[in-house]
Every structure is written in C-alpha cells, then in structure tokens.
Amino acid sequence: MQRFAAVIRLRPEKESEYRRLHAAAWPGVLDTLRRAHIGNYSIFLRDGLLFSYLEYSGSDYAADTARIAADPVTREWWTLTDPCQQPLDTAAPDERWAPAEEVFHLD
C-alpha cells in the first residue's frame, strides 16, 4: 500500500459549495476511485488549504489515475469542484493538487 497526500487552495467564496458537493459525493465518482484501488481517502480543510490523503493498493498508480481522469462521471464532477480550487503558486504548470512529501509515518 502506498500513501499519497496533496494540497490545493480553496477559494473562500466557494467554501460552502465545495462542502455541499462533498457532503453528497456522487456514487459514480466514489466507485471509480474504488475501482482504481484508492481507499481511506480524506480531504481536510484548514486556513483556506485543502489537504488530501489517500491510500493506493494497486500496482500501477499512473494507469489507475489515468483511468480516473478518463471517466466521464469524474470529469463532470471536476467541472463542479475545479472552480472551487486554486492551485498553489509552487505547483507545476500541469498540477492542480500539489503533491506533499511524507516526512514521518507511524504504523
């Protein structure tokens, strides 16, 4: 199992919309994540920053995340969630969520 974390800003004027969307996350999006071997997925909010954590149990993360990105239901979901987010200034040009480095872990 691999752990992944990432960070992105939440646009302050979109916080209530973002919370509403995630309070009723679409079953098709959740199913796609599960089929891609993603579990124990959480998104936290603090001071305008969204922090995501997930665990990946598959064998080809790049292929599984490409399948997520190709899923029509997930793509539609992103048309609603992406406008709520603002990539960090330090994110690479092709990154939305900026990966966070794990510096400590306790099992």
Buried (B, 14 or more C-beta within 10 A) or exposed (E): EEEBBBBBBBEEEBBEBBEEBEEEEBEBBBEBBEEBBBEEBEBEEEEEEBBBBBBBEBEEBEEBBEBBEEBEBBEEBBEEBEEBBBBBEEBEEEEBBBEEEEEEEEE
